[in-house]
């Protein structure tokens, strides 16, 4: 599922997201910053944008092995979690 432009104008961070970011390698943080920039415009197909089944949570790929989850509240993305793909979906 490739979304149209999401028109996100801002972000809010859940405590779980802040905790996850503290554990990230600096290279992954740069990848995260690029992914957040993409959310504010058209999300490229390579970001693998998805809505999780039976929830209001969306995910995008920030690198080959890392994912970001968020919810939408109007034009604000509420950042929930960021982490390795293999462990990521266990939290949902």
Buried (B, 14 or more C-beta within 10 A) or exposed (E): EEBEEBEBEEBEBBEBBEEBBEEBEEEBEEBBEEBBEBBBEEBEEEBBBBEEEEEEBBBBBBBEEBBBBBBBEEEBBBBBBBBEBEEBEEEE
